[in-house]
Amino acid sequence: MPNPEELARKYLDLGLNGGVVLVAGGSRGIGEVTAKFPALLGASVALTCYRGETDAEKVVESIRATDGTAACFGCDVRSADQVAATVAAVAETFGAIDILVNCFVGRFDQSPTITNHWDDYLEELEISVTAVHMVCSAVEPLMREQGAGKIVNFSTVAVHNPVSGQSRYATAKGAVKAYTRNLAKELNRSNIQENLVIPNMTETDLLASVPRTFRDRMGAAREYGRHVYPAEVGQAVAFLASQWSNAMAGQSIVINLGEPPFG
């Protein structure tokens, strides 16, 4: 077994200092706090935004205000051309992309499953699956050339515990889970690890469509008496982005507040 000195020398450092993190969809909510954590740990952070340029610039300014390095890149992740151009611009600006975090989401409004049209599902799949695939496909060759990389995607507890009215979102995120596991299997030999974060209901503006009184009631009814804090999700992402997770691939960190699903 390694002694304390060897542990400190080889394993204590998270390995994020000096790295480059691309947070696709980092202008608000979970993406915002996800971008701030690696910056505080010494990484340079590139974040993309679609319509939230003002919000994204505020995130960049807040990181720079704490002596961090960050930049924002406008990108519609549904466009293969824009994704390719953005990934190239990030690599040119920072010299590498060591970690990719896909945080963007589509619609989160509720609608009964039986009233959905197939086009409604396709719209959600275009964001949650097709766009994730395009970003991963653009970044993977850079990581392969570097000889290492980390990719973190997001799913939802609603895949295992259905929520009324969230069929589109849960269906798409279920596909993301399968996609991530398959990608992890295929890229093991390239020293590129892909993993998932699966948070329970988290206090972000994504829940704006859920009435506040209902959200508060749900939080109070949980064993923890609350919903997940965004910073708790950011901590999980930072762990998966770090060298502490080097032996993990195709796995899920479920931030479940003690409720199913369990891992």
N, C-alpha and C positions, 0 to 999 in steps of 0.2 A: 504494500500500500504506500502511496506517496506520503512523504512527510509534510508538515505545514509549510516549510519553505518552498517545496516543489509545487504544492497546491497554489500558493500565492504567486509563484512565478508563471505557472502554465494555465491556471484555471480560474483565478479570481477575477481577472479583468473580463468585462463583458465583450470587449473587442469591438465596440462601436466607435471609439475615438479615432478620428481620421477617416472613417468610412463615409460612403455616400448612400443616402436613403431617398428613394423616390416614393412619395405618397400620392397615389393617383386618387384624387378626390379629397384633398386635404384642407379645404377652405372652411369647413364647419364641423361641428359635432365631434364624433369619434375620430374622423380624419384629422381634425384640427389638433386634438390632444395627442394623437398618434404621431403627428409631425413634431410636436414640441419635445416629447420625451427623448428621442435620439439626438436632437440638437443639444439638449442639456447634458447628454452623455458624450458630446464631442464630435458627433457626426455632422456632415453637411447635408442639408435637407432640401430637396426639390419637391414642390407640391404642385399638382395640377388643379385647375378649376375650369368650369365650363361657363356658367353665368355669374359665378360669385367672385368676380375679380376684386371687388372692394373688400370682401371678407378675406380673401386669400392674401391680399396685401397687408391687411391688419395682422394676420398670423405671421407673415414674414417679418414685419416690423417688430412684433413682440419677441421673436426669436433673436433678431439682431440687437434688440435692446438689452438682452442678457449675454451679449458678446458671442452669439451663435452665428452660424452661416446658413443662409436660406435664400431661395429664389422661387418665384412663382412662374408657371408656364401655362398659358391658356391652351386647352385641349378638349375637343369633343371626342370622348373615348369610343363613340360609335363609328368614328371615321378612321379607317385603317391608315389613310394618308396622314392625318393629323397625329395619330398615335406614333407612327414611324418618325415623323418630323420632330415630335416632342422628345421622344427617347433619344434621338440623335443629338438634339440641342442640349439635353441634360448631360449626356456623356461628354459632349464637347466642353460644356461649362465647368463641370466638376472632375472630368477625367475618368470617370467610372460610374457604374451603378452596382453597388454591392447588395443592396436590399430593395425589394419592391413590396409595397403594401397597397393592395387594391381595396379602397374604402368607399368607392362611389356606389350609389344606390339609385334605383328608379323610383317608381311610384310606391307610396305606402298607404294610400287611401283604401278604405275597406269597401268590399263589394261581395255579395253572395256568389259562391262558386258557380251556381247554376245560371246566373245571369251574365257571366263573363263570356265574351267572344274569344275565339282563338287568337284574333289580332291583339287582344289585351294580354294574352300570355306571351305572344311573340314580342310585344313591346318591352315587357319585363325581362324576357330572356335576352333581348338585344343588349340590355345594359348589364345584367348580372352575369351572363355567361359569355356571349359573343365578345363583348368589350373586354372582359377579363382575359379571354383567350388571346385577343389581339395584343393587349399590353404584355402579357406573359411571352408571347411569341416574339415581340420586338425586343424584349429585355434579355431573354434566354441566351441568344448568341453572344452577347457581351459577357454574361456571367460564365458561359462555357469557356470563352477565350481567357478570362481571368483565372479560371480554375476553381471558382467558388461563387456561391451566391445564396441568398435567402429570399423566398417569396411567401408572403402572408396574405391569405384571402379570408373572407368573412362568410359565414353561414348564419343560420338562425335556429333558436330552440324550437321554432314553429315547425321545422321539418319533422321533429319527433313528437311534439305536442301541438297538434293543429290548433290554430286560433281562428275563430269564426271571422270570415270576411277577408282573410289573408292568403287565399289559395294561390294567387299569382306570385306573390313574394316568396312564399314557402316553396312552391314548385321550382322557381328559378334558383333559390338558394340550396335546395336539395341537389340540383344539377351541379352547382359550384362545389359542393362537398365531394361528389363523385369525380369531377374534373380534377380537383386538387390532389386527390389520392392517386389517380392514375398518372398525373404528371410527376408526382413524387416518385412513383415506382420507376418511371422511365428515365429520370434524371439523377438517380442515386449515384451512378458511376461518374457523373460530371461534378460531384460534390456540390450539388445544388439542392437545398432542402425546401420543400413546400409544406406548409402547415396551415391550419385553420384556427380562427378564433370564433367562438360561438357564444355571443353574449345574450343573456336574458334581457328583458326590457330595460333600456338604458335611458337616462334622463338627458335627452337631446331634443333639438327642435324637430327631429324626424317624427316625434310623437305629437306634433301640433294638431294633427287630424283627430287625435283621441281627446275627448273632452277632459279638461283638467280635473274635475271632480271624480270622474271615473278612474283616471290615472292614480290620483291620490288614494282612492279607495282600494285599488289593486295593490299599491305599495304597502299600505297599512295592513293588508290582509296577509302579506308574505311573512314567513317565519323571521326574516331579517327586519321586517317592518319598513322596507324601502325598496326602491329599484336600484339597478347597478349604476354606479357613478362612472362617468366617462373616463376619469383618470385610471380606474381599475382595468378598463379595457386597454388603455394605453400601456399600462404596465405589462399586460399579457403579450401585447404586440412587441414591446421592447425585449421581452425575454426571448420570443421566437426569432427576433431579428439578431439576437446576440449569439456569441459563440457558446453560451451556456446550453443552447438547444442543438448543438452540432450532431447529437446522436438521435435526433427526432426527425422523422419525415412521414408525411401523410397522416399526421396526428391532429387531434382537435383539443384545444383548451376551451372547456365549457365554463363560462362564468355564470353559474346557475343559481346563486343565492340559496344553495341547499335544496333546490328543486330538480326534478327530472328535466332533461336527460342527465345521466351521470357518466360523463366521459365517452 
